[in-house]
Amino acid sequence: MSFTSLTDRFAVSGPSPSPVAFPSWTDQVRRSVMRFEFDCDRPDRFSGTVRDRRLHGVSFIDMTSAPHAAYRDRSTIRDEDAGYYVMTLQLSGDIRIAQDDRVAFLRPGCFALYDSGRPATLTVGKDYRSTCIRFPKSAISSRRDDPLAEITARPLACAPGLTDTVWSTVLGVNRNLESLGVHGYTTVRSLMTLVSTMLLGELGQYRPARPADEDLLARVLDYIDAHLGDTDLDPGRIAAAHFLSPRTLHALFEGTGTTVSRRIRERRIERCRIDLADPALAQVPASAVGARWGFAGASHFGQVFKREVGLTPAQFRRKALAERPARLEAADRGGGVVARWRR
């Protein structure tokens, strides 16, 4: 399938948003993407559109505009909007993205990534049209706090293979966002798994070879993830499984910003958050969710979860499910999902 036919096939259905003038357009971008400062040679002749829809923490943004420049420096960046990546696909026109001493020049069929937590400059040409997704950095399956630093502002091609598959999925989900119903949550999770796989694959082309300690740490972290549901998972067991002394294991985590025990706890909490926010698991008791991920007792789970998240498991679940779009309110209330989950 050609790039043109791909984008035509997955064009968002429904009426297009009405073009707006420069001040209104910049306000919409700040709300939907992130805070930018803007320059435009002819703001009186500017028109553009922004369509922003969100589902389970991921924003799907369609945009058109006249030529302009957007800037984001240290004074613009705030903690509340610094934890995101934006992956943008060029549909027509061109854009120049500068970040981390690199510049990506995108024409139709190319895409790039930029980080909301670091300064960036975007310079847009004529007939600009793009689709982008904004997602939390935590959606990338990596052990690093800044997992994709080496591939920001690098031009990437939407070529046959995985990248074409990923963008076909992004565009298809974008087109059908309002029709996903109860399947929205699992669809977005699956989409982000694809996106993560693609971007980490691209990262492999730029990341230098890792020293032996990093490979060992990677194996340890994989082991932790594979055994989160075991209530006896602790540093002693992990060290023994890798033929390490406890002291060597703890030394391995120095410089990672965390400890072995904290890593186990944070990963368990992350998995519990995912399950508690899943409408298909709404009938599963919160205590069962905690037990699934290795918490030995409802009271202990509730205490740890509230300390880490700031809400009890029940409060978090109510809040997460209430924030779903109105068309996703009809969650599956039958017992089949619960029964399958328990097995």
C-alpha positions, 0 to 999 in steps of 0.5 A: 500500500502506498503512503498516500493510499494509506493516509487516505484510507485511514483519514479521520471520519466526520466533519473536519474542524473549522480553520481558526486564526493564529491566536486561537490555533496557538491556544489549541496547540498549547492545550492539546500538545504542550506549551510552545511560544510561536512566531509567524511572519503573517499572522493576519493570513494564518489559518489552521486546524487542530483535532485533539482526542484522548483515550487512556493517556494517549492523545491523537492529534490531527493538525493543519497550519500555515507556515510558522515556528514553535519554540520550547525552552527551559522557561516554558517547560513545566513538570506537569508536561515534561513527561511525554513523547510526541511522535509525529507523521508528516502527511503534507508539507514539511517540518524541521524539528530541532532537539538535542543538537540534532535536526530532523527535516520531514517530508510526507511519509517521514516521522520523528519523535521529540521529548516534551521535557527538553528544549525544541524548535519546530519550523513548519512550511506551507500546506502543513498537515500531520497526525501525531500521538502524545504519550507518557514516557512510562508507556515505553517498555524500558528500564531507563528514565529517558529511554529514547534520548538517542532518537529524538529529532531523527528522521524516520521513514514510514517504510514497509515492515514494522513502521508501516504496520505501526502507523497503519495501526495508529491511523486506524485507531485514530479513525475509529476512536469513538467506535472502540467502546469497551475495547478502547483500553486494550486497543490503546495498550496494544498500540503502545506495545507496537509503538514501543517495540518500533521505537526501541528497535530504531534505538538499537541503530544509535545506542552504543554497545552496552558494558557487561554490567548493563547486560547483567542488569537487563537480565535481572530486571527481566527476571523481576518483571517475569516474577512480580506475581511471586510473593517471595520475590526479594533481593535474596532470591534474585541474587541466587537466581543469577549466582550473585551475592546480595552485595553484588546485586545491590551494587549493580543497582547503584547509579540507576536511581532506585534499589532492588526492593523499590524496583519490585514495589514500583513495578508491582504498583504499575501493573496494579494500576493498569489492571485497576484502570481496565474496564474489563476487570472492573468486577475483579476485587481490588484485593485480587488484583494486588494478589495477582501481582505479589502483594501478600494481603489486602491490607498490605496492598492497600497501604503500599498502593496509597503511599505510592499513588496517593489514593486507595486502590478503590479510589484509584479505580473509580477515578480511572474508570470515571475519566473514560470517554462517555462512549466507553461507559458500557463496560462488560458486566458479565462474569466471563471476563472475571472468570477467565482472568482468575484462571 
